[in-house]
Amino acid sequence: MSAISPAPSASTHPARIDATLESGLSRGLWLIKWLLVIPHVIVLAVLWLCFAVLTVVAFFSIVFTGRYPRAIFDFNLGVLRWTWRVAYYSYAGLGTDRYPPFSLGEIPDYPARLDIAYPERLSRGLVWVKSWLLAIPHLLLLAIFLGTNSSNGPSDSSSNIGLISLLVLFAGVALLFTTKYPKSIFDFVMGLNRWVLRVVAYVGLMTDQYPPFRLDTGGAEPASESAGPAPDAAPAMNAPATMTAPAMSTTATSAGPAAIPATSATTWGAGRITALVIGTLTLLVSLGLIAAGSALAVADHTARDDQGYFMTPDQRLATKAHAITSEPVVLDEPDAPSRLPEAVLGDARLSVTSRGGGAVFVGVAETSAVSEYLDGVSRSTLIDLRGTGDKRTPVYRKTAGGPPDTPPAEVDIWTYKSSGTGEQTITLPLESGDWTVVVMNEDGTPQVSADVSIGATFPGIGWLIALFLTLGGLLLLAALALVLGSVWLHRPKERTTP
């Protein structure tokens, strides 16, 4: 791979970003622009999902043909234009009070403009590495320009404001008190935004030209430099397909928005965009179903124990009292017992192993019987498990008292029970009733400590896997038909702007 050489002048870069700082900006409108742009944010969130999906399609097209499909290019360019207009109106610029139009197309008289020259050919080898490996230095800088989010835990989160937002905030405060947008801040903000958008175009595979490490400030792109032909600016793979940057489709002038010469382009009407959006959302749902079905299939073959149960990890329960009890579990089936819980869960069981190596008792009985047996007995009732994974902490409700009158194994109240050394297992009831689980030392002494695990056979998992995979596959076919159909079933139109 050859070294990366930045382009000698901004005029050779396929992406052109221009903006006009309007006069007479409102003092305080910027304070509520976050509210005004909410409709745009919602629409753009969906359009960026489409952008991501179409970029994947473009990736494979470049790999096999060396070309970026023109219809996809025009749509993705439209998303970037729309995003730039909204960003410039709101908190990446505040350079205009003119509300952004809901449009993918170029709006020549809007104060914020963006154009990217369509590449006739792109490198088939470079496409594998430029979006992540080669872009890493720029992505690190973009984290400073745009800000990053960090979190030190579930209860501690912070957001680092980006350089662009900070500068725009200064400009907003200046507007509030002086009605003037500082020209120096505007020029610097434009340079940062220009840098960001060039990197986005490169990461989005829309050009092979490496973004320059250069801050081109000001509202208009820098003028062309007549220093001779520019050297290759993109890194080359082994025997790469070469690309000469096409002539810019816009030319910035001080008189206002640039004219766009005649160029072959595709038209994205409401019907095509709707089909693409529905196809993209369907694609995400289908991939989710397929992923869930695949995960269940893997778990079905790897996560069962020797007896066919899915068991939770061992959870340590310990108390200085004489018993550990569960909260009452109520299964209310007023008429005939339902077969649904059994069909879904199959056989459910509880596994208990003493941590001290002594004899342990585990039993399930009706709550009223357990309350009568443990009346006056010290106990800890498990009410919650806080945390996730292996760091869950049990939370108890403690009841003071003394020892039981009779060891638990000698009491005739248990519907299911087991006692002894080593692992003890019982079946959990699925029929209607009010049930409580009790864990004690077999002789009724205090200081109960045990590892507890619960599980079930889930006999219906095979049907669930088949349902997820079948439905996911059908939705995937429908999504591909909508996405690919919206891209390729069209008629190109000649677009001419005098």
C-alpha positions in Angstrom: 0.0 0.0 0.0 1.4 3.3 -1.0 1.6 6.3 1.3 -1.3 8.7 1.6 -0.7 12.0 -0.1 -3.2 14.8 0.6 -4.5 16.7 -2.4 -2.6 19.9 -3.0 -5.7 22.1 -3.2 -9.3 21.9 -2.1 -10.4 22.5 -5.6 -9.4 19.0 -6.6 -11.5 17.4 -3.9 -14.8 15.9 -5.3 -16.8 17.2 -2.3 -17.7 20.9 -2.3 -19.3 22.5 0.8 -20.4 26.2 0.6 -22.5 28.4 2.8 -23.5 32.0 3.0 -23.7 33.8 6.3 -27.0 35.7 6.2 -27.3 39.1 7.7 -30.1 40.1 10.1 -30.1 36.9 12.1 -32.5 36.7 14.9 -31.2 37.3 18.4 -33.0 34.5 20.1 -34.4 32.2 17.5 -31.4 29.9 17.9 -32.6 29.1 21.5 -35.6 27.2 20.2 -34.2 25.7 17.0 -33.7 22.4 18.8 -37.5 22.2 18.9 -38.1 23.4 15.3 -35.8 20.8 13.8 -37.4 17.8 15.5 -39.4 16.9 12.4 -36.2 16.9 10.3 -34.4 14.8 13.0 -37.1 12.2 12.8 -37.1 12.0 9.0 -33.3 12.1 8.8 -33.0 9.2 11.3 -34.9 7.0 8.9 -33.1 8.3 5.9 -29.7 7.6 7.5 -30.8 4.0 8.0 -31.5 3.9 4.3 -28.1 5.6 3.7 -26.3 2.8 5.7 -28.2 0.0 3.9 -27.5 1.5 0.4 -23.9 2.0 1.3 -23.6 -1.7 1.9 -25.2 -2.4 -1.5 -22.8 0.1 -3.1 -19.9 -1.6 -1.4 -20.7 -4.9 -3.2 -21.3 -3.1 -6.5 -17.8 -1.5 -6.2 -16.2 -4.8 -5.4 -17.7 -6.5 -8.4 -18.0 -3.7 -11.0 -15.8 -0.9 -9.8 -18.8 1.5 -10.0 -21.0 3.2 -7.4 -24.6 2.8 -8.7 -25.8 6.2 -9.7 -29.2 5.9 -8.2 -27.7 5.1 -4.8 -25.1 7.9 -5.2 -27.8 10.4 -5.8 -29.9 9.3 -2.9 -27.0 9.3 -0.5 -25.9 12.7 -1.8 -29.4 13.9 -1.1 -29.3 12.7 2.5 -26.0 14.5 3.0 -27.4 17.7 1.4 -30.5 17.5 3.6 -28.3 16.9 6.7 -26.0 19.8 5.9 -28.9 22.2 5.5 -30.4 21.2 8.8 -27.0 21.3 10.5 -26.3 24.7 9.1 -29.7 26.0 10.2 -29.3 24.6 13.7 -26.4 23.9 16.0 -23.6 23.1 13.5 -23.8 26.6 12.0 -26.6 28.9 13.0 -25.7 30.7 9.8 -29.3 31.1 8.6 -32.8 31.5 9.9 -34.4 30.2 6.8 -36.1 26.9 7.6 -34.6 24.0 5.7 -36.8 22.4 3.0 -37.8 18.7 3.2 -35.9 17.7 0.1 -33.2 15.4 -1.1 -32.5 17.6 -4.1 -30.1 20.5 -4.5 -31.7 23.9 -3.5 -29.4 26.4 -5.3 -30.7 29.5 -3.5 -30.5 27.9 0.0 -27.6 29.4 2.1 -26.0 26.0 2.7 -25.0 23.9 -0.4 -23.2 20.6 -0.9 -22.2 18.7 -4.0 -20.0 15.7 -4.6 -18.8 14.9 -8.1 -19.9 11.5 -9.3 -16.9 9.1 -9.7 -17.0 7.1 -12.9 -14.7 4.4 -11.5 -13.7 3.5 -7.9 -10.9 1.2 -6.7 -12.1 -2.4 -6.0 -9.3 -2.9 -3.5 -9.5 0.4 -1.6 -13.1 -0.1 -0.8 -12.2 -2.8 1.7 -10.1 -0.6 4.0 -10.9 3.1 3.5 -14.1 3.3 5.6 -12.4 2.1 8.7 -8.7 1.5 8.6 -7.6 4.5 6.5 -10.2 6.8 8.0 -9.0 6.2 11.6 -6.9 9.4 11.9 -9.8 11.5 10.6 -12.4 9.7 12.8 -10.3 10.5 15.9 -10.3 14.2 14.9 -14.0 14.0 14.2 -14.6 12.8 17.8 -13.0 16.2 18.8 -15.0 18.2 16.3 -18.3 16.6 17.0 -17.9 15.5 20.6 -18.1 12.0 22.2 -20.3 10.3 24.8 -18.8 8.5 27.7 -20.2 6.5 30.5 -18.5 5.3 33.7 -21.3 3.2 34.9 -25.1 2.7 34.9 -25.6 5.7 37.2 -22.9 8.0 35.7 -22.9 9.3 32.2 -21.4 12.4 30.6 -21.3 14.0 27.2 -18.3 15.8 25.9 -19.4 18.8 23.8 -17.7 19.0 20.4 -15.5 21.9 19.2 -18.1 22.8 16.5 -21.0 23.0 19.1 -18.8 25.0 21.4 -17.9 27.6 18.8 -21.5 27.8 17.6 -22.6 28.3 21.2 -20.2 31.3 21.4 -21.7 32.6 18.1 -25.2 32.2 19.6 -24.3 34.1 22.7 -22.8 36.9 20.5 -26.0 37.0 18.5 -28.1 37.3 21.7 -26.2 40.3 23.0 -24.8 42.0 19.9 -27.0 40.8 16.9 -23.7 40.0 15.2 -22.3 36.6 14.2 -18.5 36.9 14.6 -16.9 36.4 11.1 -13.9 34.7 12.5 -16.0 32.1 14.3 -18.1 31.5 11.2 -15.0 30.9 9.0 -13.5 28.5 11.5 -16.9 26.6 12.0 -17.2 26.3 8.2 -13.7 24.8 8.0 -14.5 22.2 10.6 -17.9 21.3 8.9 -16.1 21.1 5.6 -13.6 18.7 7.1 -16.4 16.5 8.6 -18.4 16.3 5.4 -15.4 15.4 3.3 -14.6 12.5 5.7 -18.3 11.4 5.6 -18.1 11.3 1.8 -14.9 9.2 2.0 -16.2 6.8 4.6 -19.5 6.5 2.6 -17.4 5.2 -0.3 -18.5 8.2 -2.5 -14.9 9.1 -3.4 -11.5 7.5 -3.4 -9.8 10.8 -2.8 -8.4 10.9 0.7 -9.6 13.9 2.8 -6.9 16.4 3.3 -5.6 17.2 6.8 -6.4 20.9 6.2 -8.8 23.4 7.6 -10.2 25.2 4.6 -12.0 28.1 6.3 -14.6 30.4 5.0 -18.0 30.1 3.5 -16.9 29.3 -0.1 -14.5 26.5 -1.2 -11.0 27.8 -1.8 -10.3 28.9 -5.4 -8.5 26.6 -7.7 -4.7 26.6 -7.8 -3.1 26.3 -11.2 -0.1 24.3 -10.0 -0.4 21.6 -12.5 -2.1 18.2 -12.2 -2.6 16.9 -8.7 -0.8 13.7 -7.7 -2.9 10.7 -6.7 -4.4 11.5 -3.3 -5.9 8.2 -2.5 -3.9 5.2 -1.2 -3.5 2.4 -3.7 -3.9 -1.3 -3.3 -2.0 -3.9 -5.3 -2.9 -3.2 -9.0 -5.7 -0.8 -8.1 -8.2 0.6 -10.4 -7.1 4.2 -10.9 -9.5 7.2 -10.7 -9.0 10.7 -11.8 -11.2 13.1 -9.9 -14.0 14.4 -12.2 -14.5 18.1 -12.7 -16.5 19.7 -10.0 -20.2 19.8 -10.7 -20.4 23.2 -9.0 -18.2 26.2 -9.1 -18.2 28.5 -6.1 -18.4 32.2 -6.8 -18.7 35.2 -4.6 -21.9 36.2 -6.4 -24.0 33.4 -4.8 -24.8 29.7 -5.3 -23.0 27.9 -8.1 -24.7 26.6 -11.2 -24.9 22.9 -11.8 -24.2 21.9 -15.3 -26.1 19.2 -17.1 -25.5 15.8 -15.7 -27.2 12.4 -15.8 -29.0 11.9 -12.6 -31.8 9.7 -11.2 -35.0 11.2 -9.7 -36.0 10.1 -6.2 -39.7 10.8 -6.0 -42.0 10.2 -3.0 -43.0 6.7 -4.2 -39.4 5.5 -4.5 -38.4 7.0 -1.2 -41.4 5.4 0.5 -40.5 2.0 -1.0 -36.9 2.4 0.1 -37.8 3.4 3.7 -40.3 0.5 4.0 -37.7 -1.9 2.6 -35.0 -0.7 5.0 -37.2 -1.0 8.0 -38.4 -4.4 6.9 -34.8 -5.4 6.3 -33.9 -4.5 9.9 -36.8 -6.4 11.3 -36.0 -9.5 9.2 -32.3 -9.4 10.3 -33.4 -9.1 13.9 -35.7 -12.2 13.5 -33.0 -14.2 11.7 -30.5 -13.2 14.4 -32.9 -14.2 17.2 -33.7 -17.5 15.5 -30.0 -18.3 14.9 -29.2 -17.4 18.6 -31.9 -19.7 19.8 -30.8 -22.5 17.5 -27.2 -22.2 18.9 -28.5 -22.1 22.5 -30.7 -25.2 21.8 -27.6 -27.2 20.9 -25.1 -25.8 23.3 -26.8 -24.4 26.4 -28.8 -27.4 27.6 -27.4 -29.5 30.5 -27.1 -33.3 30.4 -30.8 -33.7 31.2 -32.0 -31.2 28.6 -32.6 -28.2 30.9 -31.7 -24.6 30.2 -30.3 -23.5 33.6 -29.4 -20.0 34.9 -25.9 -19.5 36.3 -25.6 -20.3 40.0 -26.6 -17.5 42.3 -25.2 -17.5 45.8 -27.8 -17.0 48.5 -26.7 -16.7 52.1 -28.3 -15.6 55.5 -27.5 -15.8 59.2 -31.1 -16.7 59.8 -32.7 -20.2 59.7 -34.3 -20.1 56.3 -34.3 -18.3 52.9 -37.7 -18.0 51.3 -39.0 -16.7 48.0 -41.8 -14.2 47.5 -45.1 -15.9 47.0 -45.6 -17.1 43.4 -49.3 -16.9 42.4 -50.5 -18.9 39.4 -54.1 -18.0 38.9 -56.1 -20.3 36.6 -59.8 -20.0 37.7 -61.2 -22.9 35.6 -59.4 -25.9 34.3 -55.6 -25.8 34.5 -54.2 -24.3 31.3 -51.7 -26.2 29.2 -50.0 -23.0 28.0 -47.3 -22.7 30.8 -46.4 -26.3 30.4 -46.3 -26.1 26.6 -44.0 -23.1 26.8 -41.8 -23.9 29.8 -42.1 -27.7 29.8 -40.6 -29.1 33.0 -39.3 -26.5 35.4 -36.8 -27.3 38.1 -34.8 -25.7 40.9 -31.3 -26.8 41.8 -29.7 -26.1 45.2 -26.2 -27.0 46.4 -24.9 -26.2 49.9 -21.8 -24.1 49.8 -20.5 -25.5 53.1 -20.7 -29.1 52.0 -23.4 -29.9 54.6 -26.9 -31.3 54.1 -29.3 -28.8 52.5 -33.1 -28.8 52.2 -35.2 -27.3 49.5 -39.0 -27.5 49.3 -42.1 -26.0 47.7 -45.4 -25.7 49.5 -48.5 -23.5 49.6 -47.7 -20.1 51.0 -50.2 -20.4 53.8 -48.6 -23.6 55.0 -45.1 -22.2 54.8 -46.2 -19.1 56.8 -47.7 -21.3 59.5 -44.5 -23.5 59.7 -42.1 -20.5 59.8 -44.2 -18.5 62.2 -41.8 -17.1 64.8 -38.7 -18.5 62.8 -36.0 -16.1 61.7 -35.8 -15.9 57.9 -34.7 -13.9 54.9 -37.2 -13.4 52.0 -35.5 -12.8 48.6 -37.2 -9.8 47.1 -34.7 -8.8 44.3 -31.5 -9.5 42.5 -29.7 -6.3 41.6 -27.0 -6.0 39.0 -26.4 -8.1 35.9 -24.4 -11.1 34.9 -22.2 -12.7 37.6 -22.4 -9.6 39.8 -26.0 -9.8 40.9 -26.5 -9.0 44.6 -29.5 -10.6 46.4 -31.7 -8.2 48.4 -33.6 -9.7 51.4 -36.5 -8.7 53.6 -35.5 -10.0 57.1 -37.9 -11.4 59.7 -36.6 -11.8 63.2 -37.3 -15.0 65.2 -35.8 -18.2 66.5 -35.3 -21.8 65.3 -38.0 -24.0 63.9 -39.7 -26.5 66.2 -39.2 -29.3 63.7 -36.6 -29.8 61.0 -38.0 -29.0 57.6 -37.7 -32.5 56.1 -39.9 -33.9 58.9 -42.8 -31.5 58.2 -45.6 -32.9 56.0 -46.5 -29.7 54.1 -44.3 -29.9 51.0 -45.6 -30.5 47.5 -42.1 -31.0 46.3 -39.0 -31.4 48.4 -35.4 -32.8 48.4 -32.7 -32.8 51.0 -29.1 -34.2 51.5 -25.6 -33.4 50.6 -24.5 -32.4 47.1 -26.9 -31.0 44.5 -30.6 -31.2 45.3 -33.3 -30.7 42.6 -37.0 -30.3 42.7 -39.7 -29.8 40.2 -41.5 -26.5 40.3 -45.3 -26.5 40.2 -47.1 -25.0 37.2 -50.6 -25.6 38.4 -52.7 -22.9 39.9 -52.0 -22.0 43.5 -50.0 -19.7 45.8 -46.5 -21.1 46.2 -43.4 -20.4 48.2 -39.9 -21.9 47.9 -37.9 -22.5 51.0 -34.2 -23.3 51.4 -32.8 -24.4 54.8 -30.2 -26.5 56.4 -31.5 -30.0 56.7 -31.4 -30.0 60.5 -33.0 -26.5 60.7 -29.8 -24.7 62.0 -29.0 -21.1 61.1 -26.3 -19.8 58.7 -27.9 -21.0 55.4 -25.6 -20.7 52.4 -26.3 -22.3 49.0 -25.9 -21.9 45.2 -29.3 -21.8 43.5 -30.1 -22.2 39.9 -33.5 -22.3 38.1 -34.3 -23.7 34.6 -36.8 -25.3 32.3 -36.8 -27.5 29.2 -38.7 -25.1 26.9 -40.0 -27.8 24.5 -41.5 -25.1 22.2 -38.1 -23.6 21.3 -37.9 -25.7 18.1 -41.2 -24.2 16.8 -40.0 -20.7 17.9 -36.7 -21.1 15.9 -38.6 -22.3 12.8 -41.0 -19.3 13.1 -38.3 -16.7 13.5 -36.2 -18.1 10.7 -39.1 -18.6 8.3 -40.7 -15.2 9.0 -37.3 -13.5 8.9 -36.4 -15.1 5.6 -39.7 -14.1 4.0 -39.3 -10.5 5.2 -35.8 -10.5 4.0 -36.9 -11.4 0.5 -39.6 -8.7 0.6 -37.1 -6.1 1.9 -34.5 -6.9 -0.8 -37.2 -6.6 -3.4 -38.3 -3.2 -2.1 -34.7 -1.8 -1.6 -33.2 -3.1 -4.9 -36.4 -2.3 -6.8 -36.4 1.3 -5.6 -32.7 1.6 -6.6 -32.7 0.0 -10.1 -36.3 0.2 -11.4 -36.1 3.8 -12.6 -35.5 5.9 -15.6 -32.6 8.3 -15.5 -33.4 11.9 -16.3 -31.3 14.7 -17.6 -31.0 17.4 -15.0 -30.1 20.8 -16.3 -29.8 24.0 -14.3 -29.0 27.0 -16.4 
